[in-house]
């Protein structure tokens, strides 16, 4: 549909293979010639010259189609598959919608003429049961049939389908709302869609044959609560309203949205529950419905959800395998084995649309396997690219636009018989035409975008990776020395004007006192797409935060150190020490703003340790300061007591009946070291719910959630901090349960390694990113070679959870994931940026030494994160 509403500040050019940037720009004439030439060829071969109906084979092959007599006898099947007249409404409706999209972007007499012919064809199809009933059969109002046969208007199939009905409804509603529809045509659409809608409603939104009793072949009720049913029902009902103007359909639409406490609406919110049809063709058709829904819906928040559904569905389609289980149903195994061999797949499946198209060679359309070559290497990726152009997502369109153009300009359609491929080529071309004239700059400077070091990185996604919410990223920092540099301690801050601050620690790979450390500060003014390096500071660890009109970064290992910026992070003060003679581990956890003050936790190290990860001697300390003070002054800060882990164990005794520690401290094989039982990398939160067990109406109590280094997974450590009423003293201790028992460990998904928590005032929920464990019970001696560390230290899946009470966590989705266990996305730090979550994380890609030694610091964005709540 329309693309003009979604693109801004986007610069893309189209590259053809083996061309320079200067040669690659696509001119207006090239676009018009290519798209119109293809469309004219399609209409000449597949469109009935008198009725305008589009058919499932070239009209030149009509003598081999199912005859009118056999159609009347319901051969080959009542639903008409194989007859060549089964999908006329589908093809004609999709083409009409694409023509309207193109005409709105750039009117042309050719487009206008074909729009009129397609409308006339749909009017004929919608009138068949009423004005052209079958012999000896009563006329049926509101029946959308398959057909008609070009030789006999009474030869059609009444066993219609969901896709015929929804396409008929949506395409006519689009036409009724275009500038081309006359008042007479709008009146006819109103009465026709009214009949169709009432018939569907009377059958509980299922499709019945002409007898009104027998359910059609694809006639299931649309009133289910899964994402597939919802993305059929809601677009169709809303289209009925826009096609008829009848308030009844708008009322029905609102009712269905709210039915069962909004269960249907929640079903289409993006997330792991979203499924696409097992057959790529049907997933393709669903994108048409959801895109129309996106444009019919006027509510901004709902549009965001629908846009998210379009994006996720498209990404799933692009990443799916071919032939997959669905297509394997239709051909024998030996056929697929022959195809695999003839086309040199190298694997049993083609992994994703891009892979299928990259392997395409023109000779695949020759010979006896030509049909399979067209299906696998043209039709399969073409369906994904159609969904890309329907997705309303600029990043997806930008990424796939070169392949789409190349496909349109290189495939010889004379060698492909399937009408479905021809009609889809025409649809894709028309949508691309609309895009070109809505946003011509998209076709101008892909070269500049590709050379930009901060440009969004789009990974080729595996089945696991395509499930992630934000696998695409921009690179903030990349090591120049894989073996001797590691990226640590990613942390974010956001200035009131929207500028993002990213800090990270570049560390030497070897541990010890002489290990080099540098904190690097970056800024972004375009939402994280590109980053500018601002400062290097000789300090260890970093936590950026805003206080008053100033920006600070605090860190330290040998004394806490702080720097300050008064100009939005462009320049920075010299480092100032806030402590003397103490050791710290200043991991960037969460902060709380309250009483005009900031509160966060730094871990004090109670014993000098030269190497390793000494969480057994960590003692969390709560720091607090007035936001309006100069926080480079040590006197501005209040420090709580330091509650050491060994002190807790001495007071409370060893953990009992939890199996903690799970492994004894020490070596368990080469590269398999278990640290002593401990805690660290602490997040500070405040309970906001008055009904919570631990709510403090004075706002002076905080809770500390720390990583539990125990060898177990999904367990964290808990403590609390209480501030005096004058803010001059903070006391950290353990939390008591209502029974009076002292608490140290609490369940928390991903609590075994670094996690990060933020509180969202709008949803009144805590949001957490943490590493997802999947295989912690594997024996140490059976760990895969590429696995880093102990069994509990998986780092390849960064998960997102939400919670109303900071104790019970609900899975919202994977933020970023990679299948390779030697790679990782982990150690993230996040903040809320409007409707999105933005996340800075440690990433180890294929060049990294191991999953721990991050060679990248990457920035990710989870769009409309609040829609993940269910």
N, C-alpha and C positions, 0 to 999 in steps of 0.2 A: 504494500500500500504506500502511503505517503512517507517520504523519508525526511522531508524538510524540517520536521519538528525535532530531530534528534542530533543533527550534526552541527558542531561549532568548532572553530579553530582546528580543523582537521585537514592535513595536507598529504595527499596520496597521489601517486602516479601509477600508471599501468605499465608493467614491463613485459615485453614478449621475450621469449628465449633468445639468447645470443644478440641482444641489442644494447646499445648504450642508452643512458638516461635521456640524451638529447633526441634519440630516435624513437623513444618509447611513448611519448605523449600521444594520447588518443584524441584526434580532432573531432569536432562536432560532426563533420561530414562522415567520418569513419563510423561513428556510433549510429547515425541515422541510416547510412547505407547498410551496415551489417544487420541491424535489428529489423529494418523494413524488408530487406531482401529475404531474411529467414521467415518473417511473418507471411509475406506474400507467397512464398513457396509452400508454406504450411497450408494456408487457406486454399491455394490452387489445388492441392492434392487431397485434402481431407474434409473440405467444407462443401456441403451440397449447394450448388449455385443458385437454386431457387429459394430454399428454405433457410439457408444459413446454418443449418445444424452441422456440428462437427462430429466426425465419426472415428471409430476405433481402428480403421484401416484406410488406406488410400481408396478413393472412390473408383479408381481404375481397376481395383480388384473385386468390385462389387459382385461379379458373377459367382465368386467362390464363397460369398457370405451365406449365412443361414437364410433360406428363402422365406418370403412372406408367409407361405402356407405353413412352414415348419415353426415360424415364430408364433403364429396363431395356435399351433398345437403345443406350444411351450417347449419346443426343442431348441437347443440341446438341453437346457434346464429351465425351470420357471424363471430364474433370475437372469438368464440370457448370456452368461459368460461364454465367450467363444463365438457369439453370433455377430460381433462387430457393431452392434447397436446398443450394447449394454450401458455404456458410460457417456452417452451424449450430453446429458445434463451436467455431468462433472466437467467434461472437457470444455463445453461451451461456457459454463459459468466461470471457471477459472480464467479462461481467456478474456471474458467480458471484464472481470475485475482488473486484470493486468492492463487491458486497453484503457480503462478509465484512469488508472494510475498514470499511465504514459500521457494520456491526453491532458490531464490536469497539469502535468509538469511542462508540456509543450504541445499545444493544440496543433493538429495537422489534419487535412481533409481525409487522408487515408485512414487514420485512426478513427475519425468520426464515422466514416462509412462502415467500418467493420464493427464498431460499437452498435450501430443501428441493426446490422445483420444479426449479431449475437443476441440482442434483445428480442428481435423478431423470432429467432430460433427458440429461445427460452419461452416466449409467449406461446409458441406452437406446442412445445413439450408440455407446458402447464395446462393447455387447453384440450389435450388429446382425450382424456376420459369424458370430457363434457361435450365437445363438439365433434369428436371422431371416436365414438365408442366402438368397441369390438362387436362383430356381428352377434346378435342375440344376447347382448349384455347391456345392462342398464348403465347409463352415464353415472360417473362417480365424481363428486365435487372434492377438490382438495387432494387429489391423487397425483403424485409426481411419478410418471412411469419411466421406464427405460425405453429408449427408441426416439422416433419411429423408424421403421424400415424405409429407406428412400423410395422404394417402389410401391408402398402401400401404407397410407397413414393409419390404418387400423392394425397394422402389424407392430405391436409393441408389447413389452413385458410389464405386467402390473406388480410383479414381485420386486419392488424397488429396494433402495438401500438408504442407510444413514447418510452416506456421502453425497448421493444424488439430492436428497432433501435439503441438507444443510447448505450445499453449494447453490441450489436453486434459491433458497431464502436469502442468503447473504448477498449473492451477486445482484439480485433484483433490488434489494434494499440499497445497495451501493449505487445502482443506477438511478433509483428514485431520488437519491440525495445529490445527484450530479447536476451540472449546469445544462446537460443535454436532454434530460427527460422532459417531455411536454406534459401539460396538465392531463391530457387524455391518457398518456402512458402511465402517469403516476396514479390515476384513478384505477386503471386496470391492475397495476401492481398491488394496490391497496386491497382490491376485492380478491385477487388471486391468493396473495399471502394470507389474507384473513381466512380463506377456506382451508388452506394448507395447515395453518396454525391451529384452527379449531379441530381439524381432523386428528392432528397429532395429540392435542390436549385431551380430546375425547378418548383416545386410546392410551392414556397415561404416558404420553410422550414415547410411545413405541410406534412402529410402522406396521400397518396391516395391509394385506392385499385388498383387491377391489371388493372382496366379499365382506370386508370389515371384521373378519373373525380370525383368519389365518395370519399368523405372524410372518413377516417377510424374512427372507434369507439372512439379511443383516438388519433385523427389525427390533432388536432388543430395546428395552426402555432406557431412556437417557437419565433417569432420575436417581442413578447411583451416586455415591459419595466419593468415588475415586477420581483421580485427576483426569483420566480419559473421559469419563462420563460427563464431568463438569464442563470440560472444554468443548463438549458437543452441545449440551443443553443451554448454557448461559449465552454463548454467542448467538445461537439460533433464536432464543427468545428476545434478546435485545435487538437483533436484526429485524424481527417481526415488528417491534415497536417502531423502528426507524423506517421500515418499509410501508407501514400502514398509518402511523400516527395515532393508533388506538392505544389509549392509556391503559387498557386492560393488560397489554403485554408488558408495559413498564412495571405495573403492579405485580405481575407474575414474576418478572425478573427480580424485583426486590424481595419478594417472598422466597424465591429459590435461594437467593444469597443468604438469607437469614434463617432458613429452615434448619431444624435440628441444631439450634444454637450456633449457627454459622459454620457447621461442619463442612458443608459443600464449599464454601468460600475458602476455608482453611486448606482444603484439599489441593488447591491450585497455587498455594504459596510455595515458592521454590524450596527445595529440600530433598533429602534422600528418598522420600516417599514418591517423588514424581517418576512416573513411568511413561515411556513412549511405546507405541504399538510395535509388536514384534516384527511386523512387516514394514520395511522402510517406506513403501509407497503410502501406507496409511498414516504413518507419522508425518509424512509430507503434507497430506491433506489436512491433518489436524493443525499444522502451522498456518494454513490458509484461514481456518476458522478463528484461531486465537489472534492472528494479526487483525482480522476484521473486528473482533471483539475489542482489541486495543484501541482501534480508531473510533468505534461507536461509543465506548465508555468515556464519560466526561470527567469523572471524579479523579483528581490527581493521584491520590493514594492508591486507589484501585488500579489505575493505569500502571503504577510502579510495580505492583504485584504481577499484573498480566505481562508487563515487559520482562520481568524476571523469569516468568514461566517460559516465554518465548526464547530467552537466552539459554536457559538450562536445557530445554528440549533440543535446541539447535546444537548445542555442544554435545549432547548425548548422541544425536544423529551423526554428527561429524566423526565422533569417536567410535561408533559401533563397528563390529566386524562384519565382513561379507565372505561367504554367503550366510553364515550364521545359521541357527537352528530353523528359522522360518523358511528361508529359500531351500534349505536342504530337504525340506518336505516334498518339494516339487520335482526334483531330479534324483536319479539313482546315484549312489556313492561313486560308482565307476565313472560317471559323467564328470563329477566334480574333480576326481583324481586326474582325469584327462585334461580338464581345464587348467588345473594347477600346473601340470607338466607343460602343456602347450604355451601357457602364458608366463612360465617361470616365476611363480609366486614365491617359492622358497619356504612357504609355510602353508598350513591348511587353510588359513584365512587371510583376507586382506584386512589389515588393521587400520580402519578409518578411511574417510573419504579422500583425504589428501594423498594417502598412500596409494589408493586405487587409481587416482588420476595421474599421479607421478609415474606409475608403471604403464600408462596407456601408450600404445604404439599404433599408428594407422593400420598396420597389417593385421591387427587384432580383429578388424571388421571384415577381413577377407576369409574365404574358405568356409568349411563346414561348421567351424566353431564361432563364426562371426556373430551369431546371435548372442552367444554367451559372453563374447568379448565386449559387445555393446552393453549388455546387462551389467557386467561386473565393473568395467572400467569407464563407462560413460553414464549409464542410467543411475547407478548407485551413487557416485559422487555428485551427479547433477541434482539429485534430490536433496542432498545436504546443502548444496550451494543455493538452491531455491529457498531453503529454510533460512540460510544466512541473509538473503535479501529481504526476508519477511521478519527478521529477528528484531529490528529496530535497535540493534547494538552496533555502535560505530566501530568498536574494536574488532568484532567478528567480521564486519564488512570490509574494513581496512585490510585485515589479514588475508582474506580470501578473494579479494577483488582481482588480483592478477590471474589467479587460476580460473576464475569465472570467465574473464575476458578471453583468455587463451583457449578455453574449451569452446566458447562460442565461435571463435575464428579459425579453429583447426580441425574440428570433427567434421567429416564428410557425411552429412545426413542422408545422402542418396544411398548409402550403404547400410542404413538402419531401417528396418521395416516397421518396428513397433511405433504405433501412433502415440502411445504414452510418452515416449522419448521426444517425439517431434513437438507435441503440444507443450511439454515442459520446457524444451528449449525456447519456444516462443514466449512462454510466460516469463522465464528468466531474462530473456532479452528485453522484453517490454519493461520489466521492473528496473533493469539496469539503465535503460533509456531514461526512465523517470528520475532515477538517481543522478544521472549525468546532468540533466537540465535543472534539477533542484539544487544540486551542489557540485558545480563543475570543478571546484578546487580539489575535490577528491581525486581527480585524475591528473594532478599537476606535479606533485613533488614527493613521491614515494622515496626517491633517492635520498632526499634530505632527512626524511624520517628514519630510513634504515641506517644512515651514518651517525645518527644521534645516539651517543653512548647511553643516554638515559631512557631511550625509547622502550616502550612496553615489550617485555620478552614473553613470547607465546610458546609454551612448551608443546611438543607433540605428546598428547595425553594417552596414557594407557587406560584400561577400564577403571582402575582405582583412581587415577589422576583426574579423569573426567567427572568424577563425583565431587571433587573439591569445589568449594565456593570461590576460591581466589588463587588458583594455581598460576595465573599470569602475574608477572611482576615487573617492576623496574629495578634496576641495579643501582644501589646507593654506593657500594664499595665492592671492588674485586681485587683480590690479592695479585701481586705481581710475582709472587714466589710461593708456589703451592706447598712446598716442603717446609718452609721456614717462617710462614706467616699464617696466623689464624684470626678470623673475625669473631669478636666476642661482644657481649653486652649491648645489643641493639636497644635503643630507647627513643621515644617520640615525645614531642611537645607540640602544641598548637597555639599560635598567637591569635588574639582576638580578630585580626583582619584576615585570618585564614592561612597565613604562612605556616608551613610545617617545618619543624626542627628535627633532624635525625642525628643522633650521636651513636658512636660505636667505638669499640676498643680494638686497635690493631696490636696483636701480641706476637712475640716470637714463639715458635713451636716448641722450643726446649724450655723446660722449667728451671727454676733456680733464681738466685738473687740477681744475676746479671741479665736476666731475661728482659728484652726491650719492650716497653709499653708506650703506646701513643693513643690518646683519645682524639678522634676526628669528628668535627662538627660540620654538618651539611644543612642547607636550606632548600625548600622547594616552594615555588609560587604558582605551580600549575596542578595542585592536588596530588603531587607525588610522581608525576610522569617523568620529570627530569629533576636533577639535584645539582646543587652548586656547593663545592667544598669551600668552607669558610675558615677553618681554624684547626691547627694541630696543637695539642696541649700535652706536655709531659706529665701525665697523671694516670692513674689506674682506675678503671671502671667509670661509669658516667650515668647520671640521672638528670635529665633536663626538666625544668619546671618554670612556670610563670608565677611571679609574685609581685603584685602591684603593677607598676609600669615596666618592670625589669624582667629579664630572662636570665636564668642561672643554669649552670651545670655543676653538680656536685659529684665527687668521686673520691677514691682513695684506697690504698692498701696499706701504705705506711703513712698514717695520718690522713684525716679527711681534708680534701682540697676543694675549693670552689672558685668558679670564674663567673663573670657577670657581663651581660651585654645590655646597653641602653639604646641600641639602634636596630632592634629586630633581628639580632643574630649576625649582623654583617661584620662587626668587630667585637673583640672581647678583651676584658681586663687581664692583667697578669694573675696567675693562680695565687690564692691566699689559703693558708692552713687554718683549719677550724679546731684542730686538736693537736696534741703534742705527746709523742712517746707511746702511741697506741697503734695497734694493727686493726685494719678494717677490711671487710668484704662488702663493697657497696653496690650490690646488685640492684638494678632499677625495678623495684616493685611498684605497687600501686600507692597512691597518695590520697589523703582526705583533706578537703578544705572545709573548715568549720570555725565559728567564732572569730572570723577575720584572720585565721591562722592556717598554716599548712602543717600536715603531719605525715611522716613516712618513716620507714624502718631502714636502718643500716645494721649489718651484722658485725659486731666487734669480735675480733679473734683474741681469745684469752691466753693463747700460748703461741710462741713464735714457731712457725712451721715453714720450712723452706720450699717444700714441694707437696704435690698431692692436693686433695680436696678435703680440708680438715673440718668438715661440718660438725664433728664431735666436740670441737672447741669453739664453735660459734655461739655468740650470745646476742640475740636481737636487741637493738636499742631503738626506742622511738625518739625521733627528733621533731621538734616543733619550733615555729617561729612566726612572729607577726608579719603579715604580708606587706605592710607598709615600711618595715624597717630595712636598713641596708644589711642584707644577709651575708655580705662578705665580712661582717664583723662577728667574731666569735661570741661576743656578749649577747648577740641577738638570738642565740639559740638556747633552747632547753633540751637537755638530754635525759632520758629516763635511766633507770638502773639497767644493768646488763644481766639478763637472765641466761646463764650458760647452760648448755645441754647437760654437761656432767653434773652441774649443781642440781638440775631437775632429777636426774637419775639417783643422785645421792639422797635427795629428800624423799622421793616417791618410790624408789625401788625399780628394778628392771621391769620392762613391760611383761605382762603375764598373759599367756594363752593366745597371743596374737601371732606367734611364730616370728617374732621380731627380736633380733635381726634374723633374717631368713638365711643368710650366709655368714660364716665367720669372717671377720676382717682379715685381709691378706690376699695373697695370690691364689688363684684357682686355675692356673694355666697361663700360657703366654698371652699377654694382652688382656687378661681377665682378672682385674684387681677389684676387690671389694673394700670400700672405705669403711671405717668404723661407724657405728650407728650415730646419726646426727641429724641436724636440721639446718636450714638456711634459705637464702634467696626469698625473703619474706615479703608478703603482701599485707598491707594494712587496710582494713575495711571498717565501716561503721554500720551498725544495725539501724535501719530506718523505720522498720515496721513496729508500731506500738504493740502488736499482738505477739511479737517474738519473745521467746524465753529470756533473751539477753538484752532486750531493749532498755536503754537508759534515757529517760525523758530529759535529763540535763545535757545530753550530748557530750558527756565527758568520758565515755567508755568506748574503746576501740578493740578490735580483735585482730590478731596476727595469725595468718595462715602461711605456713612455711613448708617448703619441700622437705619430705622425710626421706633421708638416706638410710634405707633399711633393707634393701634387697627385695622388698615387696612392692607391688604396684597399687596404684589408686588409693594411697593412704598419704595424708598430710599431717603436719603437726599444728597444734592449736595453742595459742596463748591469748591473754588479754592485757590491755593497758588502760589504766584509769588516771585521768588528769585531775589535779587539784583545781578548785574553783578559781584560783588566781592564776592558773596556767603556769605556775612556777615549778611544778613537780609532776612527774609522770611515773607511775609505778607499774612495772610489768610483772605478771605472775601467771600461773596456770588457771584455766577456767574450771569452775566446779559445775558438775551436772546437777539437775534438780534433786537427785538422790543424795548429793553430798560427795559423790566420788569425784576425784580429780581426773581431768581429761588431759591427755597429751596427744593422742592420735585420733583422727577423724577420717571417714571415707571421703575421698576426693579424686575424681577421675584425672589421672595424669599427675598425681601428687608426688610421684617418684622422681621426677626431674623438674626443671624450672617451669613455672606456670605464671600467668598474669591475670589479674582481676580488675575490672572497672565496673563502676555502678552507673546505671542509666536512669536519670530522673524521670524520663518520659514513660518508660515501661515499669519503673520501680523494680528493676531486676538487676542482679549481678551477672556480668558476662565474663567468661573465662576462656582463655586459650591454654591448651596444655597438650603434651604428647600422649598419643593414644597407644596403649599397650595391647598387643595381640598374641604374644607368644612368650610370656615370661616364665612359663613352667618348663620350657625346654631345658634339658640337661646341659650344664656348662660345656661338657666335652662334646656335645652334639650341636653346638651353635655353628651356624654357617660362618665360613671364613670371613665374609664381608661384614658380619655383624660386629658392631663396636661394643667393647666392654662386657658387662654382665647381662644376663637375660632380661633384666628389668629396664635396660637402657635403650630400647627402641626409640628412634628419633625421626622416622620417615613419615609420620602422620601427625600433623598439628590439628587438633580438634577444637571445636567451639561448643561451649555449653552455656546454659543460662540457669539462674536459680532465683527464687523469691526470698530465700532465707540464708543463702551462702553455705548451706549444709546439704540440701537435696538438689542435685544437678541434673538438668535435662539436656540430652544431646541435641545440638542444633545443626551440626554438619561438620564436615572436614574443611578447614580453611585451605590447607595446602597439603599435598601428599605426593609421594613418589614411590614407585614399586621397588626400585633398587635399594636393598638394605644397606648398601655402602654409601648411599646418599641420604640427604635429610632436609627437612624443614623443621626448625625447632627453636627453642629459646626466644619466643616472640614477646614483643611489647606492643600494646595497642592503645588507641584512644578513639573517642567518638568524634566523627567529623560530619556534622549535620545528620543525615539519614544513614550514613555509612560507618562501618568500623574500618579503620586503617591500621595496618599491622606492619611492624618492622621485625624481621626475623633473621636468624642465622640459617644460611642455606649452604649445603654441601652438594655440589653437582658432580658430574662424571669426572671432573678433573681433580676433585678433592682427594686428600690422602685417605680420609675415612669420614664416617658420618658425623663425628664429633668436631673435627678440624674444619670449620666452616671457611670456605674460600670466597664466599659472597655474603654480603648483607643486602637483603632484598626487601622491597616495599610492596605490600599487597593491599587490596581494597575489597571488602565485602559490602556489596551494594545493598541498601535497604535492609539492613540486618534485623530490624524489628519485625519484618515480615516472617522471620524464621520461627517466631514464637507460636507454639501450638499447645 
